[in-house]
Amino acid sequence: MNRSLRVLSFLAVSLGAALSGTAQPLPRTTPEVQGISSAALLGFVEAAEKKIDALHSMMVMRHGQAVAEGWWVPYAPQEPHRLFSLSKSFTPPPSALRSPKAN
């Protein structure tokens, strides 16, 4: 299956999940309801596939609601996935510099 077709399928599944009405751990909606273009999301996924060696999954949240999500084979939503956040390495030092010193 070519990449564009997989990406379109991914967006269709995301839209289906948003509209299914089944119990979900996160609230879901369509990208357009949250002011995001589906075409822009598709462009992001296509660009990421070209520039990133191996995508595992992605989720786009807006105003506390999932607007798009997808997994690349062999990964799946039911599979535990280790997540490491580089941002935690950079956030504490600036925060510490801004906090008032205790007297």
N, C-alpha and C positions, 0 to 999 in steps of 0.2 A: 504494500500500500504506500503510495507516495506521501511525502511529508504534509503537503497542503491538505490532502484528503484526511489524514490522521488529525490534523489540527482542527479542521472543520468538524470532524466527528467529536473531538474533545469539546468544542464549544457547544455542539448540539447536546451532548450528554450533560454538560453543565447547565444549560438552559432547561433541560428536562428535569434535572434534580431541583432546580429553583422553583419550577412550577408543579412538581409532583404532589406537594402537600403532605408528604410522609414526614414522620418525626425525624428530625436531623439534629445533631449536636450543635450546629451553628445555624443561625438564620441565613437563608439564601434568597437571592433576588436576581433579577436580570441586570446585566451591565447598564443598559439604557435607563432603567429606573433610577440608578445611582449616578447618572450623568457621565457614564463611560461608554465610548463607542466600541461595539463588538469588533468592528474592523480594526480599530487600534489595538485591541487585545490580540487579534489574529496576527497583526503585524509584529507585535512584541514577541509572540511565541515563535513565529517564523524566523525573526532575527536572532532570538536566543538559540534556536536549534542550529543556526549556522555558526554562531560564535562560541557556544559552550560545548565542550567535548561530550559530556554525558549529563543530561537532565534527568533528575529522579522524579520530581513532582513540582507543582506550583499551585499556589492559591492566591487569589487577588481578593482583598477585603476592602470594603468602602463603607464608612459609617457603621461599622460593626456587623456587616453582612457580607457573606461570601458571594462574589459576583462571577467568579470563574475558578475552576480547579481542574487539575488533570494529572495523570501519572503516565510515565513512560515505561514501557516494557523493559525489564521484568518487575518493576515496582507496582504496588497496588495500595489502595487506601486501607485495606485490612492488615497489611504488613507493618510491623513496627519499623520505625525509621529513626535513626540517630540524627539529631539536629545539633549542630554546633554553631554558636553565634559569635562571630568575630566582633560585633559591635560592643559586646560586654567588655572587651579589652580596651576600648577607647572611651567609653562613657564615664566610668568612675573618676579618672584623673581630672577632667574639666569640672565635674560636679564638685569634687573636693576643693578645687581652687576657688569656686564661686561661693562656697558655704562660709558663713561668718565663723570666726575663730571663737572657741569657747573661752570664757574668762575664768 
